[in-house]
Amino acid sequence: MKAKVIMLLHLFGLDVLFLGLIEKLLLGLSKRLAAMKEAAQRSLDRCKIRNGD
């Protein structure tokens, strides 16, 4: 079943569109995770300064 869907997508050229969509979603997720990492690091730095470590 999965192979048939992939063949139909390829036939109509939609497989490239879906790959592009997945790539954009992963890029957005990567940027969001990087921003969350930076926010967590700043928070830890503030805690260290406050605690005198």
Distance bins in CASP14 RR format, pairs under 12 A and 6 or more apart:
PFRMAT RR
TARGET T0000
AUTHOR 0000-0000-0000
RMODE 2
METHOD distances of the structure
MODEL  1
1 7 0 0 0 0 0 1 0 0 0 0 0
1 8 0 0 0 0 0 1 0 0 0 0 0
2 8 0 0 0 0 0 1 0 0 0 0 0
2 9 0 0 0 0 0 1 0 0 0 0 0
3 9 0 0 0 0 0 1 0 0 0 0 0
3 10 0 0 0 0 0 1 0 0 0 0 0
4 10 0 0 0 0 0 1 0 0 0 0 0
4 11 0 0 0 0 0 1 0 0 0 0 0
5 11 0 0 0 0 0 1 0 0 0 0 0
5 12 0 0 0 0 0 1 0 0 0 0 0
5 14 0 0 0 0 0 1 0 0 0 0 0
5 15 0 0 0 0 1 0 0 0 0 0 0
5 18 0 0 0 0 0 1 0 0 0 0 0
6 12 0 0 0 0 0 1 0 0 0 0 0
6 13 0 0 0 0 0 1 0 0 0 0 0
6 14 0 0 0 0 0 1 0 0 0 0 0
6 15 1 0 0 1 0 0 0 0 0 0 0
6 18 0 0 0 0 1 0 0 0 0 0 0
6 19 0 0 0 0 0 1 0 0 0 0 0
7 13 0 0 0 0 0 1 0 0 0 0 0
7 14 0 0 0 0 0 1 0 0 0 0 0
7 15 0 0 0 0 1 0 0 0 0 0 0
8 14 0 0 0 0 1 0 0 0 0 0 0
8 15 0 0 0 0 1 0 0 0 0 0 0
8 18 0 0 0 0 0 1 0 0 0 0 0
9 15 1 0 1 0 0 0 0 0 0 0 0
9 16 0 0 0 0 1 0 0 0 0 0 0
9 17 0 0 0 0 1 0 0 0 0 0 0
9 18 1 0 0 1 0 0 0 0 0 0 0
9 19 0 0 0 0 1 0 0 0 0 0 0
9 21 0 0 0 0 0 1 0 0 0 0 0
10 16 0 0 0 0 1 0 0 0 0 0 0
10 17 0 0 0 0 0 1 0 0 0 0 0
10 18 0 0 0 0 0 1 0 0 0 0 0
10 19 0 0 0 0 0 1 0 0 0 0 0
12 18 0 0 0 0 0 1 0 0 0 0 0
13 19 0 0 0 0 0 1 0 0 0 0 0
13 20 0 0 0 0 0 1 0 0 0 0 0
14 20 0 0 0 0 0 1 0 0 0 0 0
14 21 0 0 0 0 0 1 0 0 0 0 0
15 21 0 0 0 0 0 1 0 0 0 0 0
15 22 0 0 0 0 0 1 0 0 0 0 0
16 22 0 0 0 0 0 1 0 0 0 0 0
16 23 0 0 0 0 0 1 0 0 0 0 0
17 23 0 0 0 0 0 1 0 0 0 0 0
17 24 0 0 0 0 0 1 0 0 0 0 0
18 24 0 0 0 0 0 1 0 0 0 0 0
18 25 0 0 0 0 0 1 0 0 0 0 0
19 25 0 0 0 0 0 1 0 0 0 0 0
19 26 0 0 0 0 0 1 0 0 0 0 0
20 26 0 0 0 0 1 0 0 0 0 0 0
20 27 0 0 0 0 1 0 0 0 0 0 0
21 27 0 0 0 0 0 1 0 0 0 0 0
21 28 0 0 0 0 0 1 0 0 0 0 0
22 28 0 0 0 0 0 1 0 0 0 0 0
22 29 0 0 0 0 0 1 0 0 0 0 0
23 29 0 0 0 0 0 1 0 0 0 0 0
23 30 0 0 0 0 0 1 0 0 0 0 0
24 30 0 0 0 0 0 1 0 0 0 0 0
24 31 0 0 0 0 0 1 0 0 0 0 0
25 31 0 0 0 0 0 1 0 0 0 0 0
25 32 0 0 0 0 0 1 0 0 0 0 0
26 32 0 0 0 0 0 1 0 0 0 0 0
26 33 0 0 0 0 0 1 0 0 0 0 0
27 33 0 0 0 0 0 1 0 0 0 0 0
27 34 0 0 0 0 0 1 0 0 0 0 0
28 34 0 0 0 0 1 0 0 0 0 0 0
28 35 0 0 0 0 1 0 0 0 0 0 0
28 36 0 0 0 0 0 1 0 0 0 0 0
29 35 0 0 0 0 0 1 0 0 0 0 0
29 36 0 0 0 0 0 1 0 0 0 0 0
30 36 0 0 0 0 0 1 0 0 0 0 0
30 37 0 0 0 0 0 1 0 0 0 0 0
31 37 0 0 0 0 0 1 0 0 0 0 0
31 38 0 0 0 0 0 1 0 0 0 0 0
32 38 0 0 0 0 0 1 0 0 0 0 0
32 39 0 0 0 0 0 1 0 0 0 0 0
33 39 0 0 0 0 0 1 0 0 0 0 0
33 40 0 0 0 0 0 1 0 0 0 0 0
34 40 0 0 0 0 0 1 0 0 0 0 0
34 41 0 0 0 0 0 1 0 0 0 0 0
35 41 0 0 0 0 0 1 0 0 0 0 0
35 42 0 0 0 0 0 1 0 0 0 0 0
36 42 0 0 0 0 0 1 0 0 0 0 0
36 43 0 0 0 0 0 1 0 0 0 0 0
37 43 0 0 0 0 0 1 0 0 0 0 0
37 44 0 0 0 0 0 1 0 0 0 0 0
38 44 0 0 0 0 0 1 0 0 0 0 0
38 45 0 0 0 0 0 1 0 0 0 0 0
39 45 0 0 0 0 0 1 0 0 0 0 0
39 46 0 0 0 0 0 1 0 0 0 0 0
40 46 0 0 0 0 0 1 0 0 0 0 0
40 47 0 0 0 0 0 1 0 0 0 0 0
41 47 0 0 0 0 0 1 0 0 0 0 0
41 48 0 0 0 0 0 1 0 0 0 0 0
42 48 0 0 0 0 0 1 0 0 0 0 0
42 49 0 0 0 0 0 1 0 0 0 0 0
43 49 0 0 0 0 0 1 0 0 0 0 0
43 50 0 0 0 0 0 1 0 0 0 0 0
44 50 0 0 0 0 0 1 0 0 0 0 0
44 51 0 0 0 0 0 1 0 0 0 0 0
44 53 0 0 0 0 0 1 0 0 0 0 0
45 51 0 0 0 0 0 1 0 0 0 0 0
45 52 0 0 0 0 0 1 0 0 0 0 0
45 53 0 0 0 0 0 1 0 0 0 0 0
46 52 0 0 0 0 0 1 0 0 0 0 0
46 53 0 0 0 0 0 1 0 0 0 0 0
47 53 0 0 0 0 1 0 0 0 0 0 0
END
